[in-house]
Amino acid sequence: MLFRSLGPDLMLSEFKPPESFLGRSFIQLELPKRFGVTVVAVRREKEKKVILPKADDEIQEGDTLLTVSKPGAVNILLGKA
């Protein structure tokens, strides 16, 4: 997991999604609503590319999520997954 500060109230994070996210779409997970975490890109290991996710894209095994959020939000998300 990688974190980078984008300012005092904003973090860029890169992490593997929890197993409970696999096969679910971004709209189903409601990450912005539930945790204040916005997925801005997905690194697709199988396809060896980075995509801009759409709401109906499903998280796949091997994906890495790149997110923007307030500090601590990703840790809360991972703790509740």
Residue pairs with C-beta under 8 A, 6 or more apart in sequence:
1 13
1 14
1 15
1 16
1 74
2 13
2 14
2 15
3 11
3 12
3 13
3 74
4 11
4 12
4 13
5 11
5 12
5 71
6 12
6 68
9 70
9 71
10 68
10 69
10 70
10 71
11 68
11 69
11 70
11 71
11 73
11 74
12 66
12 67
12 68
13 37
13 65
13 66
13 67
13 68
13 69
13 74
14 43
14 64
14 65
14 66
14 67
15 64
15 65
15 67
15 74
15 78
16 63
16 64
16 65
17 59
17 63
17 65
17 81
18 78
18 81
20 81
21 29
21 59
21 81
22 59
22 60
22 61
23 58
23 59
23 60
24 58
24 59
25 55
25 56
25 57
25 58
25 59
26 39
26 53
26 54
26 55
26 56
26 57
26 59
27 55
27 56
29 59
31 37
31 38
31 39
31 67
31 77
32 38
34 77
35 69
35 73
35 74
35 76
35 77
35 80
36 69
36 70
36 73
37 67
37 68
37 69
37 73
37 74
37 77
38 67
38 68
38 69
39 53
39 65
39 66
39 67
40 52
40 66
40 67
40 68
41 50
41 51
41 52
41 53
41 65
41 66
42 50
42 51
42 53
42 57
42 59
42 63
42 64
42 65
42 66
43 49
43 50
43 63
43 64
43 65
43 66
44 50
44 51
44 60
44 62
44 63
45 62
45 63
45 64
46 60
46 61
46 62
50 66
51 57
59 65
67 74
